Amino acid sequence: MAIKKNYCIFCGKELSDGKCVVCGREAKPSISFDELEYQKVPAEAAEVFGVQKKKLFGNNLYSVKEMIKNGDLYIADVYFDDTYETEYESSGDSEMEYNYYIQFSSPDQAPCERDCEVTAGQYRKIKQMLQEGQHEGKLLWGKWKKKNYYYVFALQGRTLEAALKTSLAESLMDYGTETEKRRIPPKGGFGNSAADKAFDAIWDNTVGKL
Ligand SMILES: [Zn+2]
């Protein structure tokens, strides 16, 4: 389902002539991951894993190696839009845990309908890149045992083989099925809804006065 809003889906502000008056992004129709332009990861890239033995409880490196050998691993260029984290209480103890997500678009900035979960390390790297005005990213799409795996990441001057060997292959298998419907800000932007303002006012009048 394409995302349709009468305001900017990146920042929540108003559109004028199909462009956001605040962030300047064009209001392009959203796309699914299928609509990105992929290239097949060449079979030689599988050599980076060396000899991998399949294990009873899964071997990520083996799975990715097979994906590549079967011609089922693809890579596409993407444009990073934003990062966000969600917190939840882990079962067992009351510590808060976090999930980290990346929002991205096609290179010509048509927003993808879904966000990808990534590792904390990848999240921090992309957050830093965005602060420096860098948006160039990659999306891996692999098929393994009738499931689709997607993982968005920053290559940052490395080769794909080098990235796969260090931790990218594990991340693809561990996080690849964790995608979420794109998180859209409310009209006016996050932190600007009536509910947020009411919360801020209560906070200021209570905790803020302690
Ligand atoms: Zn905007």
Residues whose N, C-alpha, C, O or C-beta is under 5 A from the ligand:
A	BS01	ZN	C8 F10 C11 G12 K13 C20 V22 C23 G24
